[in-house]
Amino acid sequence: MPHASINGIDIYYEVHGTGDTIIFCHEFAGDIRSWDLQVNYFSRNFQVLTYCARGYPPTSVPEDPESYSQDLAIGDLKGLMDFLKIDKAHIVGLSMGGNVALNFGIKHPAQAKTLSIAGTGTGSDDPGLFRDRILKFSDGMRSEGMTFMSDYLKGPHRVQLQLKDPKGYQLFCEQFMEHSNIGSANTFYGVLTKRPPIFDLKNQLSNIKIPVLVMTGDEDDPCIKPSLFIKKTIPGAGLIMFPRSGHAINLEEPQLFNTSVAEFIKHSEAPYWGPRGQGETEGSLT
C-alpha cells in the first residue's frame, strides 16, 4: 500500500493515469473509495490522485482529538502534493473535502489550477446549532462505535442516492460503517465544529483569482445558500445546480458530475472564466 509520511501521520493514497493532475478530497461519510466513479472516468486523460484523510484507515488514525483540524487537513493535502512532487493541480472536493479544497485555494493559490467545490457549506446558516449536533454525533461515535451512526445516511439530503441507485447506496453505507469510530469522532470534533462558516470567508473568497466551479444539489438545502454565496463572492466562479439531487452528487449523478468538471477544466483558461465585470451596465437594464 502506498503511504506518504506527512505531518506526523502516514497518508494512504492512490495515483492512476497520466497527464495534468486532478486531486479529489472526500467528504466525511466517504473515503478514497467514494471517488471510484471519478477515477474510472478521469484517469483516461489525467493523472488522478485520491487519498484517505487523516482518521480514515488505511491512513493513520491519531487518538488525540487535537490532532484534527481543517488547517491540518489543508497541510496534509499540501504535504501530499510536495511528497509526490506535484507543483500544481486541479483540486476537486465534496462537502468536508470541498471545504478543504476551497481553503487550500485561499491558502496556497499558486498550487491550484482550478477548484471544483461540491456540496460545500453545511452548517454555515446556523453554526451554533450545527456545532451542538456534530458534538453529539462525535460523543456517540466515541462511546458506542459506528453503530451510533446507523441512521446518519438516512437523512433528507441522502435519500436521493438511495432512490436513484439502491445498490450504490447500500455499498456507500457499508463502507461508511467500516470507518474508524475514533477517527470519525475526532474528525467531527476537530474539523467540522471548528471550521469557519462559509459566510465568514467573504474577504478571502473575493481574493481568489483562479477559476472555480461550484456545484450543489437542489435538494441539498444546507449547501444552497453557501454555494450561491461562493459563486457570488469569487470573481471567477460559476455555478451548476443538479436537479432533484441531494448531497452526494458525485455518486447520485456521476455522468453529470464528471462531464461538468471535465468541461470546466477544459475551458477554464478561456477569457469568460476570468474575473467577471462588476457593476450594472446600460445593456443589463430592463
Protein Blocks (a to p, Z undefined) as FASTA:
>chain_A
ZZddeehiacddddededjdddddddfklcfklmmmmmmmmmmmpccdddddehiafbdc
dfblklgcfklmmmmmmmmmmmnopabdcdddehjlmmmmmmmmmmmmmlpfbdcdehih
ihklmmmlmmmmmmmmmmmmmmnojmlmmmmmmcfklmmmmmmmmmlmmmmmmmmmmpcf
klmmmmmmmmmmmpccfklmmmmmmmpmbdcdddddfklmmlmmmmmmmmmmmmkbccdd
dehiafklmlmmmmlmmmmmmmmmmmmmpmklmccdedjdfklpZZ
